[in-house]
Structures are given as structure tokens and as C-alpha cells.
Amino acid sequence: MSMTLRLSDAEAEALRRRAAHESRSMQDVARQAVREYVEYHSRAELLDRVLDEELPRYAEALERLGQ
């Protein structure tokens, strides 16, 4: 699937410089950034879900430990 990504002039210039610094294409750098963003936020959502489900189970013990 393809898409058009519109960047501000400053964003495009920063991406161009980063890609040149890494000797990679702007597209490669942008695609990696998207993959990392999705992976990071997927992990964060999973952690939030687990904490929401498990913390109440241990709330009393955690409270005692905090005293």
C-alpha cells in the first residue's frame, strides 16, 4: 500500500540530513521511524493493559510494602 506523506520544510530538511548522515534514503529512514513508533506504542499499550488488569490484584500487598 502506498501513501503520500506531507512534511513541513523543516521536517523534510531534517529527514534529508538524517538520511544523508546514515547514507540511506529518506524513505528508508521514514519507514524505520514508523516501524519503531508502532512497535513502541504497541508495547506501551500492552503494558498498560497488563498493569490495569494485574495491579488491583496486588494493591493491598503493594500498599503494605509502601509503608
PAZAPA-4460 file (N, C-alpha, C; in steps of 0.05 Angstrom, whole numbers, plus 32768, in hexadecimal, padded with zeros to 4 digits):
% residues 67
    n_x    n_y    n_z   ca_x   ca_y   ca_z    c_x    c_y    c_z   seq   type   mol
   8011   7FE9   8000   8000   8000   8000   8012   8019   8000     1      M     A
   800B   802C   7FF1   801B   8044   7FF0   800B   805B   7FFD     2      S     A
   801A   8070   8004   800D   8088   800F   801F   80A0   800A     3      M     A
   8014   80B7   800D   8023   80CF   800A   8027   80DB   8026     4      T     A
   8040   80E2   802C   8046   80EE   8046   804E   810B   8041     5      L     A
   803F   811D   804C   8045   8139   8049   8054   8143   8061     6      R     A
   806C   814E   805D   807C   8158   8073   8080   8176   806F     7      L     A
   8084   8184   8086   808B   81A0   8084   80A7   81A2   8078     8      S     A
   80AF   81B9   806F   80CA   81BD   8064   80DF   81B5   8079     9      D     A
   80DA   81BC   8092   80EE   81B6   80A7   80EF   8198   80AC    10      A     A
   80D8   818A   80AC   80D8   816D   80AF   80E6   815F   8098    11      E     A
   80E0   8168   8080   80ED   815C   8068   810B   8160   8068    12      A     A
   8114   8177   8071   8131   817D   8072   813E   816C   8087    13      E     A
   8131   8169   809E   813C   8159   80B4   813E   813C   80AB    14      A     A
   812A   8132   809D   812A   8117   8093   813F   8113   807E    15      L     A
   8142   8127   806C   8157   8125   8058   8172   8124   8064    16      R     A
   8178   8135   8078   8192   8135   8086   8197   811A   8094    17      R     A
   8182   8110   80A2   8186   80F7   80B0   818B   80E0   809D    18      R     A
   817D   80DF   8087   8181   80CA   8072   819D   80CD   8066    19      A     A
   81A6   80E5   8060   81C1   80E8   8055   81D6   80E0   8069    20      A     A
   81D2   80E7   8083   81E5   80DF   8098   81E8   80C1   809A    21      H     A
   81D1   80B2   8096   81D1   8095   8098   81D6   8087   807D    22      E     A
   81DA   8097   8068   81DD   808C   804D   81C6   807A   8045    23      S     A
   81AE   8084   804B   8196   8075   8045   8182   8088   8037    24      R     A
   816E   807C   802B   815A   808D   801E   8147   8099   8034    25      S     A
   813B   80AF   802D   8127   80BB   803E   8110   80A8   8044    26      M     A
   8108   8099   802F   80F3   8086   8032   80FA   8070   8047    27      Q     A
   8112   8066   8045   811B   8051   8058   811A   805C   8075    28      D     A
   8124   8074   8079   8124   8080   8094   8108   8084   809E    29      V     A
   80F6   808E   808D   80DB   8093   8095   80CC   8079   809B    30      A     A
   80D0   8065   808B   80C3   804B   808F   80CD   803E   80A9    31      R     A
   80E7   8041   80B0   80F1   8036   80C9   80E4   8045   80E0    32      Q     A
   80E2   805F   80DE   80D6   806F   80F3   80B9   8067   80F8    33      A     A
   80AA   8061   80E3   808E   8058   80E6   808E   803D   80F4    34      V     A
   809F   802A   80EC   80A0   8010   80F9   80A7   8013   8116    35      R     A
   80BA   8023   811D   80C2   8026   8139   80AB   8033   8149    36      E     A
   809D   8046   813E   8087   8053   814B   8071   803F   8151    37      Y     A
   806A   802F   813D   8054   801C   8141   805C   8007   8156    38      V     A
   8075   7FFD   8154   807F   7FE9   8168   807F   7FF4   8184    39      E     A
   8089   800C   8187   808A   8019   81A2   806F   801C   81AE    40      Y     A
   805C   8027   819E   8041   802C   81A9   8032   8012   81AD    41      H     A
   8037   7FFE   819D   802A   7FE4   81A1   8033   7FD8   81BB    42      S     A
   804D   7FDA   81C1   8057   7FD0   81DB   804C   7FDF   81F2    43      R     A
   804A   7FFA   81F0   8040   800B   8205   8022   8004   820B    44      A     A
   8013   8000   81F6   7FF7   7FF9   81F9   7FF4   7FDE   8207    45      E     A
   8004   7FCA   8200   8004   7FB0   820C   800B   7FB3   822A    46      L     A
   8020   7FC2   8230   8028   7FC5   824C   8011   7FD3   825C    47      L     A
   8005   7FE7   8250   7FEF   7FF5   825E   7FD8   7FE2   8264    48      D     A
   7FD2   7FD1   8250   7FBC   7FBE   8254   7FC2   7FAA   826A    49      R     A
   7FDB   7F9F   826A   7FE3   7F8C   827E   7FE2   7F99   829A    50      V     A
   7FEC   7FB1   829C   7FEC   7FBF   82B6   7FD0   7FC4   82BF    51      L     A
   7FBE   7FCD   82AD   7FA2   7FD1   82B5   7F95   7FB8   82BF    52      D     A
   7F9C   7FA1   82B4   7F90   7F88   82BC   7F9D   7F7D   82D5    53      E     A
   7FB7   7F80   82D8   7FC5   7F72   82EE   7FC9   7F83   8307    54      E     A
   7FCC   7F9D   8305   7FD1   7FAD   831C   7FBB   7FAB   8332    55      L     A
   7FA2   7FAB   832A   7F8D   7FA9   833F   7F90   7F8F   834F    56      P     A
   7F9A   7F7A   8343   7F9D   7F61   8351   7FB2   7F63   8368    57      R     A
   7FC6   7F74   8363   7FDC   7F76   8376   7FDB   7F91   8385    58      Y     A
   7FC6   7F9F   8384   7FC4   7FBA   838F   7FCA   7FBA   83AD    59      A     A
   7FBE   7FA7   83BC   7FC1   7FA6   83D9   7FDF   7FA1   83E0    60      E     A
   7FEB   7F8E   83D2   8007   7F87   83D8   8019   7F9E   83D1    61      A     A
   8014   7FAC   83BB   8024   7FC3   83B3   8021   7FDA   83C7    62      L     A
   8009   7FDD   83D1   8005   7FF2   83E5   8015   7FEC   83FE    63      E     A
   8014   7FD3   8407   8023   7FCB   841F   8041   7FCF   841B    64      R     A
   804B   7FC9   8403   8067   7FCC   83FD   806F   7FEA   83FD    65      L     A
   805D   7FFB   83F6   8062   8017   83F5   8063   8024   8411    66      G     A
   805B   8016   8425   805A   8022   8440   8074   801E   844E    67      Q     A
***
